[in-house]
Amino acid sequence: MTTGHRPPGIFRRTAGAVAAGALALAGVIALPAAPAQADTTTKGDVIANLWEWNWNSVASECTNILGPAGYGAVQVAPPSESLKQSDYYWWDVYQPYSYTLNSRFGTAAQFASMISACHTAGVKVYTDAVINHTAAQSGTGYDGTTITNKYDTPDWDPSDYHTSADCPTSDLTIQDYSNLTQVQNCELLGLPDLKTGADNVRSGLAAFLNKQIALGVDGFRVDSAKHIPATDMAAIVAKLNTTTSGAAPYVFDEVYPGSTPQPSDYYGSGDVLDFTYASKLKSAFQGNVSDLSSIESSGILPAANSVSFVTNHDTERNGLHMSYKDGDTYKLANLFELAYKWSTPTVYASWEWTQSDQAPPNSSGFVTDTDCSSGSWYCLDRDTGVVGMVAWHNAVDSAAVSNWQTMSSSVIGFGRSGAGFFALNNGTSGATYTFTTGMADGTYKNVVDGGATTVTVSGGSASITIPAKSAVAFYNSSYTCTVGCGDAGGSSGDTVSATFNEYASTTSGTNVYVVGSVSALGGWDTSKAIQLSSSGYPIWSGEVSVPVNTSFTYKYIKKDSSGNVTWESNANRAAATTTSAVSLNNSWNVANADATDVTFNEYATTTWGTNVYVVGSIASLGSWNTSDAIPLSSESYPTWSKLVIVPKSTAFTYKYLKKDSSGNVTWESGTNRSYTTGTSSGYTTSDTWK
């Protein structure tokens, strides 16, 4: 790959670089600063992805956690002004309104101050660059910009976008994701597609990124890079200035899986986020971790050209990868990522959610300060084990993997050529094995628990007891925990996330709750029942932390505005937890014993703001009432999907419809579709809009 793509090590920012950023903010063009001094004691390439944290919170985390822990960089949200719509959904920020740096995360001054604080802590700053498109929806942005024509923005004119001369589809949207021309010249979900082949567009995008570089930004995660031709991407990168440290900006591209284009097409302009790596981790940690012995030959991207991750904001929501809802299994996957020698690793930290579109914690849309103790945020970056493994990762540096040992399908261990040793246990009970460590004899502190326990190596071997769903790692007998010592960060401890999804139609003023036999569900006290969110109506959803390895019973109730309670008429429902997250899908008055599930899959293209629903002849499909139709998920667009609980051995008819942002309904044409369930589970439809 070309020089400058790999992120250089952790650094301490010079006073000259700080001054350059201040001048740039004031509108003065600053010369590149002299190269900053490198801290040669650490590798410092671990990226903390603090997704949609506001600027003040990122600055604080850099100062108090990331810098002392040895993180090399922080990845932050898109800093430009974006759409501000009434629900304040997280995806607002991927609809740019203008390239001003006043956003829902803070002002331009706060953005510059955050960069300075992170640099002072020795942490580089990478921003999320949304340069493929602008906003699909008209309205007002977070800095007051008003857009009435999506092809006419403060930065772009209609001639700066791809038109029917470039895109062969009738509505200018991508309809065939295997067609390279459509993928790169048509609109993703109706988002106006910038004509990145034009030099003036390339120069305008580079100017936007260079404005950030002048403030001290060190690199960019390029959103939707697969929708930008690789030659265009390379041309834009070629126009970027050096950073205030004197280095080339580090660029890594989002190339979402698909038949075309391929990740390797983009190696000329930067590294590529490795979705396959995250998929392999999910498969192993939800199956046999022994499979990780062959991860390098499993189809993942080359280490020299990729950035690894366990999950991101898209894939934790669409189920492609793991998420915090997987509890300790998810954390363990992150520990492995930091332990195994491969590509640049990332650690993802964001907020907890029950609906895929859910907004981050906010005040009138503006993201509020991150509070890692509130239960609203999942701050994995400061978890004791993760912080310990960042130190371990930095210490072993580039030492090769050695002494791989597979003790069982759930227990593996490996060294890093005498620089460190790591072993994990993905099982549900503790395990003790004797490992060949390759380490010098001595007593070492376990970095995963902050040094609370030790391991003694004798003759190069050690008998190690690994707790369930945990790991043991050591590298230096003088290791001392720096930050996050004893902090569970995002870990749920002895609880696990249970997400309750209940189909229930209601009248105005009536809400749906879940109540059950454990105290977390109110102990059958309806006054302590957990209220579910109606944001996905008629699916009511909520996430509750319940004890691990516990059986419980539960039921749904409705409460009207006067507090009157209506219980479901079916028998109590039963569930049991392990150490992984659980999702419980139900339908009002359909007993678990009498229920089965049908996953409806509908191929349908739409414009932004229009969604697809399924409605049918039975109560759990809305009884043909369009207001009670079930919204399908667009996560695998243009296929819309949803698992729906329906009665067993039942014949019904159904149909799909579309609703726009104003609530206008469009039915598909043709006769009603029909389906009959049996006595098993896991039924699936595969339909196409007609």
Residue pairs with C-beta under 8 A, 6 or more apart in sequence:
1 267
1 268
1 271
1 304
1 305
2 268
3 248
4 247
4 248
4 249
4 250
5 248
5 250
5 251
5 270
5 271
5 305
6 45
6 250
6 271
6 304
6 344
7 45
7 47
7 72
7 73
7 124
7 218
7 219
7 250
7 344
8 38
8 247
8 250
9 38
9 39
9 40
9 42
9 43
9 44
9 45
9 72
10 38
10 39
10 42
10 43
10 44
10 70
10 71
10 72
10 122
10 123
10 124
11 36
11 37
11 38
11 39
11 44
11 119
11 122
11 124
11 245
12 36
12 37
12 39
12 119
12 120
12 122
13 36
13 116
13 119
13 120
13 122
13 216
13 244
13 245
14 33
14 34
14 36
14 37
16 33
16 34
17 33
17 36
17 119
17 216
17 244
17 245
18 116
18 119
18 120
18 216
19 30
20 30
20 31
20 32
20 33
20 214
20 216
20 244
21 30
21 112
21 115
21 116
21 214
21 215
21 216
21 244
22 112
23 29
23 30
24 30
24 211
24 214
24 215
25 108
25 109
25 112
25 215
29 214
30 214
30 244
32 241
32 242
32 243
32 244
32 246
33 244
33 245
33 246
34 246
35 245
35 246
35 247
36 119
36 244
36 245
36 246
39 122
42 70
42 72
42 394
42 395
43 72
43 393
43 394
43 397
43 398
44 70
44 71
44 72
44 73
44 122
44 394
45 72
45 73
45 344
45 345
46 70
46 71
46 72
46 73
46 338
46 344
46 345
46 346
46 347
46 390
46 393
46 394
47 71
47 72
47 73
47 74
47 75
47 126
47 307
47 344
47 345
47 346
47 347
48 61
48 66
48 71
48 73
48 74
48 75
48 123
48 346
48 347
48 349
48 381
49 74
49 75
49 309
49 312
49 346
49 347
49 348
49 349
49 350
50 57
50 58
50 61
50 74
50 75
50 76
50 349
50 350
50 370
50 381
51 75
51 77
51 312
51 313
51 348
51 349
51 350
52 77
52 90
52 93
52 105
52 313
52 350
52 351
52 360
52 367
53 61
53 76
53 77
53 105
53 349
53 350
53 367
53 370
54 104
54 105
54 106
54 110
54 366
54 367
54 368
54 369
54 370
55 76
55 105
55 106
55 107
55 110
55 111
55 113
55 114
56 106
56 110
56 114
56 369
57 369
57 370
58 74
58 76
58 114
58 118
59 113
59 114
59 117
59 118
60 117
61 74
61 370
61 381
61 382
62 74
62 114
62 117
62 118
62 121
62 123
63 117
63 118
63 120
63 121
64 483
65 71
65 381
65 382
65 387
65 483
65 484
66 74
66 118
66 121
66 123
66 381
67 118
67 120
67 121
67 122
67 123
68 121
68 482
68 483
69 381
69 382
69 387
69 390
69 391
69 482
69 483
69 484
70 390
70 391
70 394
70 482
71 123
71 347
71 381
71 390
72 123
72 124
73 123
73 124
73 125
73 126
73 218
73 219
73 250
74 118
74 123
74 124
74 125
74 126
75 126
75 127
75 128
75 221
75 346
76 105
76 114
76 125
76 126
76 127
76 128
77 93
77 103
77 105
77 127
77 128
78 93
78 94
78 96
78 103
78 127
78 128
78 129
78 130
78 223
79 101
79 103
79 105
79 111
79 127
79 212
80 96
80 97
80 98
80 99
80 100
80 101
80 103
80 130
80 208
81 96
81 97
81 98
81 99
81 100
81 101
81 102
81 103
81 141
81 142
81 143
81 145
82 92
82 93
82 94
82 95
82 96
82 97
82 103
82 104
82 135
82 141
82 142
83 92
83 95
83 97
83 135
83 137
83 139
83 141
84 92
84 104
84 139
84 140
84 141
84 142
84 365
85 92
85 137
85 139
87 357
87 359
87 535
88 104
88 359
88 362
88 364
88 365
89 357
89 358
89 359
90 313
90 357
90 358
90 359
90 360
91 357
92 104
92 142
92 365
93 103
93 104
93 128
93 130
94 130
94 223
95 134
95 135
95 136
95 137
95 191
96 130
96 133
96 134
96 135
96 153
97 134
97 135
97 141
97 142
97 143
97 145
97 147
97 153
97 154
98 141
98 143
98 145
98 153
98 154
98 155
99 154
99 155
99 208
99 211
100 108
100 143
100 145
101 107
101 108
101 111
101 211
101 212
101 215
102 108
102 142
102 143
103 111
103 142
103 143
104 142
104 362
104 365
104 366
104 367
105 111
105 366
105 367
106 114
111 215
112 215
112 216
114 125
115 125
115 215
115 216
115 217
116 216
118 124
118 125
119 125
119 216
124 218
124 219
124 250
125 216
125 217
125 218
125 219
126 217
126 218
126 219
126 220
126 221
126 250
126 252
127 212
127 217
127 219
127 220
127 221
128 220
128 221
128 223
129 209
129 220
129 221
129 222
129 223
130 223
130 224
131 194
131 196
131 205
131 208
131 209
131 222
131 223
131 228
131 236
132 188
132 191
132 193
132 194
132 196
132 223
132 224
132 225
132 227
132 228
133 187
133 188
133 191
133 192
133 193
133 194
133 224
133 227
134 150
134 153
134 155
134 156
134 191
134 192
134 194
135 147
135 150
135 153
135 191
135 192
136 150
136 187
136 189
136 190
136 191
136 192
136 607
136 608
136 609
137 150
137 608
137 609
137 661
138 147
138 148
138 149
138 150
139 146
139 147
140 146
140 147
141 147
142 365
142 366
145 153
145 154
147 153
149 158
150 192
151 157
151 158
151 161
151 192
152 158
155 204
155 208
156 194
156 201
156 204
159 195
160 194
160 195
160 198
160 200
160 201
160 204
161 192
161 193
161 194
161 195
162 172
162 185
162 186
162 187
162 193
162 194
162 195
163 172
164 172
166 181
166 185
166 195
167 181
167 182
167 185
167 186
167 187
167 193
168 181
168 182
168 186
169 175
169 182
169 186
171 605
171 607
172 186
172 187
172 190
172 193
173 186
173 187
173 188
173 189
173 190
173 605
173 607
174 182
174 183
174 186
174 187
174 188
174 638
175 182
175 186
175 605
175 638
176 182
177 183
177 258
177 259
177 638
178 258
178 259
178 260
179 260
180 260
180 261
183 226
183 227
183 258
183 260
183 261
184 226
184 227
184 228
184 229
184 261
185 193
186 193
187 193
188 224
188 227
189 606
189 607
189 608
189 634
189 637
190 606
190 607
190 608
190 609
191 608
193 227
194 201
194 205
195 201
196 202
196 205
196 228
196 229
196 232
196 233
196 236
197 229
197 231
197 232
199 235
202 232
202 235
202 236
202 239
203 239
205 236
206 236
206 239
206 240
209 217
209 220
209 236
209 240
209 249
210 239
210 240
210 241
212 220
213 240
213 241
213 242
213 243
213 244
213 249
214 241
214 244
216 243
216 244
217 243
217 249
218 243
218 245
218 247
218 249
218 250
219 243
219 249
219 250
219 251
219 252
220 249
220 250
220 251
220 252
221 252
221 253
221 254
221 273
222 228
222 233
222 251
222 252
222 253
222 254
222 270
223 254
224 254
224 256
225 233
225 253
225 254
225 255
225 266
225 272
226 253
226 254
226 255
226 256
226 258
226 261
228 236
230 261
230 265
230 266
230 268
230 269
233 253
233 266
233 269
233 270
234 268
234 269
236 269
237 249
237 251
237 269
237 270
240 248
240 249
240 251
241 249
242 248
242 249
243 249
250 270
250 271
251 269
251 270
251 271
252 270
252 271
252 272
252 273
252 307
252 344
253 266
253 269
253 270
253 271
253 272
253 273
254 273
255 261
255 262
255 263
255 265
255 266
255 272
255 273
255 275
256 275
256 314
257 275
257 276
263 272
263 274
263 301
263 305
263 306
264 272
264 305
266 272
267 305
271 305
271 306
271 307
271 343
271 344
272 301
272 305
272 306
272 307
273 306
273 307
273 309
273 312
274 300
274 301
274 306
274 307
274 308
274 309
274 343
275 315
275 320
275 321
276 298
276 299
276 300
276 301
277 295
277 300
277 301
277 306
277 308
277 309
277 342
277 343
278 308
278 309
278 310
278 311
278 312
278 315
278 320
278 321
278 322
279 320
279 321
280 291
280 292
280 295
280 298
280 299
280 300
281 292
281 310
281 321
281 322
281 333
281 336
281 337
282 320
282 321
282 322
282 333
283 291
284 291
284 292
284 295
285 322
285 326
285 329
285 330
285 332
285 333
285 336
285 426
286 322
286 326
286 329
286 580
288 409
288 410
289 336
289 409
289 410
289 411
289 412
289 424
289 426
290 406
290 408
290 409
290 410
290 412
292 336
292 340
292 412
293 404
293 406
293 412
295 340
295 342
296 342
300 306
300 342
301 343
302 343
303 341
303 342
303 343
304 343
305 343
306 343
306 344
307 343
307 344
307 345
307 346
308 337
308 342
308 343
308 344
308 345
308 346
309 337
309 345
309 346
309 348
310 321
310 322
310 330
310 333
310 334
310 337
310 346
310 348
311 321
311 322
311 323
311 330
311 348
312 321
312 348
313 348
313 350
314 320
314 635
315 321
316 322
316 323
316 324
316 325
316 348
317 323
317 353
317 356
317 635
318 356
318 633
318 635
318 636
319 635
322 329
322 330
322 333
323 330
323 581
324 330
324 352
324 378
324 380
324 490
324 497
325 497
325 499
325 543
325 581
325 583
326 580
326 581
327 469
327 491
327 492
327 496
327 497
327 548
327 579
327 580
327 581
328 469
328 470
328 491
328 492
328 579
329 426
329 469
329 579
329 580
331 380
331 383
331 385
331 386
331 490
331 491
332 424
332 426
332 469
332 470
332 471
334 347
334 380
334 386
334 389
335 385
335 386
335 389
335 422
335 424
335 448
335 471
335 473
336 422
336 424
336 471
337 345
338 345
338 347
338 386
338 389
338 390
338 392
338 393
339 389
339 392
339 393
339 414
339 422
339 424
339 471
339 473
340 401
340 414
341 396
341 398
341 399
341 400
341 401
341 416
345 393
347 380
347 381
347 386
347 390
348 380
349 377
349 378
349 379
349 380
349 381
349 382
349 490
350 360
350 377
350 378
351 360
351 361
351 376
351 377
351 378
352 375
352 376
352 377
352 378
352 543
353 543
354 499
354 533
354 535
354 541
354 542
354 543
355 533
355 535
355 536
355 541
356 633
356 635
357 535
358 535
359 365
360 367
361 367
361 368
361 376
361 377
362 368
370 377
370 379
371 377
372 379
372 382
372 489
372 490
375 545
377 490
378 489
378 490
379 489
379 490
380 386
380 489
380 490
381 387
381 489
382 483
382 484
382 487
382 489
383 484
383 487
383 488
383 489
383 490
383 491
384 448
384 449
384 450
384 481
384 484
384 485
384 486
384 487
384 488
384 489
385 447
385 448
385 449
385 470
385 471
385 491
386 484
386 489
387 450
387 481
387 482
387 483
387 484
387 487
387 489
388 446
388 447
388 448
388 449
388 450
388 451
388 473
388 481
388 484
389 447
389 448
389 473
391 447
391 475
391 479
391 482
392 420
392 422
392 447
392 473
392 474
392 475
395 419
395 420
395 475
395 476
396 416
396 419
396 420
396 475
397 419
399 416
399 417
399 418
399 419
399 420
400 416
400 417
401 414
401 415
401 416
401 417
402 414
402 415
402 416
402 417
402 418
402 438
403 413
403 414
403 415
403 421
403 435
403 436
403 437
403 438
404 412
404 413
404 414
405 412
405 413
405 414
405 423
405 433
405 435
405 436
406 412
407 413
407 431
407 433
407 435
408 427
408 431
410 425
410 426
410 427
410 431
411 423
411 424
411 425
411 426
411 427
411 431
411 433
411 466
412 423
412 424
413 421
413 422
413 423
413 424
413 433
413 435
413 464
414 421
414 422
414 423
415 421
415 422
415 436
415 437
415 438
415 439
416 422
417 438
418 438
418 439
418 440
419 475
420 439
420 473
420 474
420 475
421 435
421 437
421 438
421 439
421 462
421 473
421 474
421 475
422 471
422 472
422 473
423 433
423 435
423 464
423 466
423 471
423 472
423 473
424 466
424 470
424 471
424 472
425 431
425 466
425 467
425 468
425 469
425 470
425 471
426 469
427 468
427 469
428 468
428 469
428 549
428 578
428 579
429 468
430 465
430 466
430 467
430 468
431 465
431 466
431 468
432 463
432 464
432 465
432 466
433 463
433 464
433 466
434 461
434 462
434 463
434 464
435 461
435 462
435 464
436 460
436 461
437 457
437 460
437 461
437 462
438 460
439 457
439 460
439 462
439 474
440 457
441 457
441 458
441 459
441 460
442 456
442 457
442 477
443 454
443 455
443 456
443 457
443 477
444 454
444 455
444 456
444 457
444 474
444 475
444 476
444 477
444 479
445 451
445 453
445 454
445 474
445 477
445 479
445 480
446 452
446 453
446 454
446 455
446 472
446 473
446 474
447 473
447 474
447 475
447 479
447 481
448 470
448 471
448 472
448 473
450 481
450 484
450 485
450 486
451 479
451 480
451 481
451 485
453 472
454 474
455 462
455 464
455 472
455 474
456 462
464 472
465 472
466 472
468 579
469 579
492 545
494 547
494 548
495 520
495 545
495 546
495 547
495 548
496 545
496 546
496 547
496 548
496 577
496 578
496 579
496 580
496 581
496 582
497 543
497 544
497 545
497 581
497 582
498 543
498 544
498 545
498 546
498 575
498 577
498 581
498 582
498 583
498 584
499 541
499 542
499 543
499 544
499 581
499 582
499 583
499 584
500 514
500 530
500 532
500 540
500 541
500 542
500 543
500 544
500 554
500 556
500 584
500 586
501 539
501 540
501 541
501 583
501 584
501 585
501 586
502 512
502 514
502 532
502 539
502 540
502 541
502 556
502 586
502 587
502 588
503 538
503 539
503 540
503 586
503 587
503 588
503 620
503 630
503 644
503 645
504 512
504 538
504 540
504 556
504 558
504 587
504 588
505 538
505 588
505 619
505 622
505 625
505 628
506 512
506 534
506 538
506 558
507 560
509 560
509 561
510 558
510 559
510 560
510 561
511 531
511 532
511 534
511 540
511 558
511 559
512 531
512 532
512 534
512 540
512 556
512 557
512 558
513 526
513 529
513 530
513 531
513 532
513 556
513 557
513 558
513 559
514 521
514 529
514 530
514 532
514 542
514 544
514 554
514 555
514 556
514 557
515 521
515 522
515 524
515 525
515 526
515 528
515 529
515 530
515 554
515 555
515 556
515 557
516 522
516 523
516 524
516 552
516 553
516 554
516 555
517 523
517 524
517 552
517 553
517 554
518 546
518 547
518 550
518 552
520 544
520 545
520 546
520 547
521 529
521 530
521 544
521 546
521 552
521 554
522 528
522 529
522 530
526 557
526 559
526 565
529 557
529 559
530 542
530 544
531 542
532 540
532 541
532 542
533 540
533 541
533 542
534 540
535 541
536 631
538 622
538 628
538 629
538 630
539 630
539 631
540 556
546 552
546 577
547 577
548 577
548 578
548 579
549 577
549 578
549 579
550 576
550 577
551 574
551 575
551 576
552 574
552 575
552 576
552 577
553 572
553 573
553 574
553 575
554 572
554 573
554 574
554 575
554 584
555 567
555 568
555 570
555 572
555 573
556 568
556 586
556 588
557 565
557 566
557 567
557 568
558 565
558 566
559 565
559 566
560 566
568 588
568 589
569 589
570 589
570 590
570 591
570 592
570 594
571 591
571 592
571 593
573 584
573 586
573 591
573 592
574 592
575 582
575 584
585 597
585 643
585 645
586 592
586 595
586 645
587 595
587 619
587 620
587 644
587 645
587 646
588 619
588 620
589 619
590 620
590 645
590 646
590 647
594 647
594 648
595 645
595 646
595 647
595 648
596 645
596 646
596 647
596 648
596 677
596 678
596 679
596 680
596 681
596 682
596 683
597 643
597 644
597 645
597 646
597 681
597 682
597 683
598 643
598 644
598 646
598 675
598 677
598 683
598 684
598 685
599 641
599 642
599 643
599 644
599 682
599 683
599 684
599 685
600 614
600 630
600 632
600 641
600 642
600 644
600 654
600 685
600 687
601 639
601 640
601 641
601 684
601 685
601 686
601 687
602 612
602 614
602 632
602 639
602 640
602 641
602 656
602 685
602 687
602 688
602 689
603 638
603 639
603 640
603 687
603 688
603 689
604 612
604 638
604 640
604 656
604 658
604 688
604 689
605 638
605 689
606 612
606 634
606 638
606 658
607 660
609 660
609 661
610 658
610 659
610 660
610 661
611 631
611 632
611 634
611 640
611 658
611 659
612 631
612 632
612 634
612 640
612 656
612 657
612 658
612 689
613 626
613 629
613 630
613 631
613 632
613 656
613 657
613 658
613 659
614 621
614 629
614 630
614 632
614 642
614 644
614 654
614 655
614 656
614 657
615 621
615 622
615 624
615 625
615 626
615 628
615 629
615 630
615 654
615 655
615 656
615 657
616 622
616 623
616 624
616 652
616 653
616 654
616 655
617 623
617 624
617 652
617 653
617 654
617 672
618 646
618 647
618 650
618 652
620 644
620 645
620 646
620 647
621 629
621 630
621 644
621 646
621 652
621 654
622 628
622 629
622 630
626 657
626 659
626 665
629 657
629 659
630 642
630 644
631 642
632 640
632 641
632 642
633 640
633 641
633 642
634 640
635 641
646 652
646 677
647 677
648 677
648 678
648 679
649 676
649 677
649 678
649 679
650 676
650 677
651 674
651 675
651 676
652 674
652 675
652 676
653 672
653 673
653 674
653 675
654 672
654 673
654 674
654 675
655 667
655 668
655 672
655 673
656 667
656 668
656 687
656 689
657 665
657 666
657 667
657 668
658 665
658 666
659 665
659 666
660 666
668 689
668 690
669 690
670 690
673 685
673 687
675 683
675 685
677 683
